[in-house]
Amino acid sequence: MVSKLGVTQLMFVDPGVKIDGAYYRNVLLCQQLLPAIRHFSGEFFIFQQDSAPTHRARDTINLL
């Protein structure tokens, strides 16, 4: 992740892993991205995503 507040370490997805909504929410968001964002910005930030199906899944929107 890159922002004006800083740069995180690289985050990799293992080869062959299917990134469905559950994986995106549980692994990428909750375990990697959101902790890294909170490290730099605290609890108040704007998180912008594109319209990929996993990004706009109902459970993902509810989580965010």
MILUMLO-767379 format. One record per residue (C-alpha): residue number from 1; chain; y, z, x; residue in three letters. Coordinates in nm, 3 decimals. Layout:
MILUMLO-767379
+--------+-------+---------+---------+---------+-------+
! drenfi ! marfi !       v !       w !       u ! vexpa !
+--------+-------+---------+---------+---------+-------+
!    NUM !     A !       Y !       Z !       X !   ala !
...
+--------+-------+---------+---------+---------+-------+
END
This chain:
MILUMLO-767379
+--------+-------+---------+---------+---------+-------+
! drenfi ! marfi !       v !       w !       u ! vexpa !
+--------+-------+---------+---------+---------+-------+
!      1 !     A !   0.000 !   0.000 !   0.000 !   met !
!      2 !     A !   0.346 !  -0.086 !   0.121 !   val !
!      3 !     A !   0.668 !   0.052 !  -0.025 !   ser !
!      4 !     A !   1.017 !   0.129 !   0.096 !   lys !
!      5 !     A !   0.898 !   0.489 !   0.138 !   leu !
!      6 !     A !   0.616 !   0.405 !   0.379 !   gly !
!      7 !     A !   0.287 !   0.233 !   0.447 !   val !
!      8 !     A !  -0.061 !   0.373 !   0.380 !   thr !
!      9 !     A !  -0.381 !   0.308 !   0.566 !   gln !
!     10 !     A !  -0.573 !   0.000 !   0.456 !   leu !
!     11 !     A !  -0.802 !   0.042 !   0.157 !   met !
!     12 !     A !  -1.120 !  -0.164 !   0.153 !   phe !
!     13 !     A !  -1.370 !  -0.251 !  -0.120 !   val !
!     14 !     A !  -1.730 !  -0.283 !  -0.005 !   asp !
!     15 !     A !  -1.867 !  -0.639 !  -0.011 !   pro !
!     16 !     A !  -2.050 !  -0.722 !  -0.332 !   gly !
!     17 !     A !  -1.888 !  -0.448 !  -0.541 !   val !
!     18 !     A !  -1.791 !  -0.568 !  -0.888 !   lys !
!     19 !     A !  -1.445 !  -0.441 !  -0.965 !   ile !
!     20 !     A !  -1.465 !  -0.363 !  -1.334 !   asp !
!     21 !     A !  -1.233 !  -0.134 !  -1.528 !   gly !
!     22 !     A !  -1.430 !   0.183 !  -1.449 !   ala !
!     23 !     A !  -1.443 !   0.112 !  -1.073 !   tyr !
!     24 !     A !  -1.075 !   0.023 !  -1.068 !   tyr !
!     25 !     A !  -0.976 !   0.345 !  -1.246 !   arg !
!     26 !     A !  -1.220 !   0.590 !  -1.087 !   asn !
!     27 !     A !  -1.229 !   0.464 !  -0.729 !   val !
!     28 !     A !  -0.926 !   0.250 !  -0.654 !   leu !
!     29 !     A !  -0.666 !   0.427 !  -0.866 !   leu !
!     30 !     A !  -0.781 !   0.790 !  -0.880 !   cys !
!     31 !     A !  -0.934 !   0.823 !  -0.533 !   gln !
!     32 !     A !  -0.714 !   0.590 !  -0.328 !   gln !
!     33 !     A !  -0.395 !   0.443 !  -0.472 !   leu !
!     34 !     A !  -0.250 !   0.725 !  -0.682 !   leu !
!     35 !     A !  -0.300 !   0.996 !  -0.414 !   pro !
!     36 !     A !  -0.135 !   0.767 !  -0.157 !   ala !
!     37 !     A !   0.158 !   0.695 !  -0.389 !   ile !
!     38 !     A !   0.203 !   1.065 !  -0.469 !   arg !
!     39 !     A !   0.200 !   1.146 !  -0.098 !   his !
!     40 !     A !   0.513 !   0.935 !  -0.049 !   phe !
!     41 !     A !   0.695 !   0.972 !  -0.379 !   ser !
!     42 !     A !   0.577 !   1.287 !  -0.553 !   gly !
!     43 !     A !   0.500 !   1.276 !  -0.924 !   glu !
!     44 !     A !   0.781 !   1.040 !  -1.030 !   phe !
!     45 !     A !   0.728 !   0.673 !  -0.948 !   phe !
!     46 !     A !   0.705 !   0.327 !  -1.101 !   ile !
!     47 !     A !   0.365 !   0.163 !  -1.065 !   phe !
!     48 !     A !   0.376 !  -0.211 !  -1.133 !   gln !
!     49 !     A !   0.062 !  -0.418 !  -1.186 !   gln !
!     50 !     A !  -0.013 !  -0.776 !  -1.279 !   asp !
!     51 !     A !  -0.212 !  -0.885 !  -1.584 !   ser !
!     52 !     A !  -0.561 !  -0.871 !  -1.433 !   ala !
!     53 !     A !  -0.814 !  -0.761 !  -1.697 !   pro !
!     54 !     A !  -0.893 !  -0.435 !  -1.515 !   thr !
!     55 !     A !  -0.522 !  -0.355 !  -1.495 !   his !
!     56 !     A !  -0.457 !  -0.400 !  -1.865 !   arg !
!     57 !     A !  -0.779 !  -0.244 !  -1.997 !   ala !
!     58 !     A !  -0.710 !   0.018 !  -2.264 !   arg !
!     59 !     A !  -0.863 !   0.298 !  -2.057 !   asp !
!     60 !     A !  -0.652 !   0.202 !  -1.754 !   thr !
!     61 !     A !  -0.332 !   0.201 !  -1.959 !   ile !
!     62 !     A !  -0.422 !   0.542 !  -2.104 !   asn !
!     63 !     A !  -0.489 !   0.681 !  -1.756 !   leu !
!     64 !     A !  -0.154 !   0.564 !  -1.624 !   leu !
+--------+-------+---------+---------+---------+-------+
END
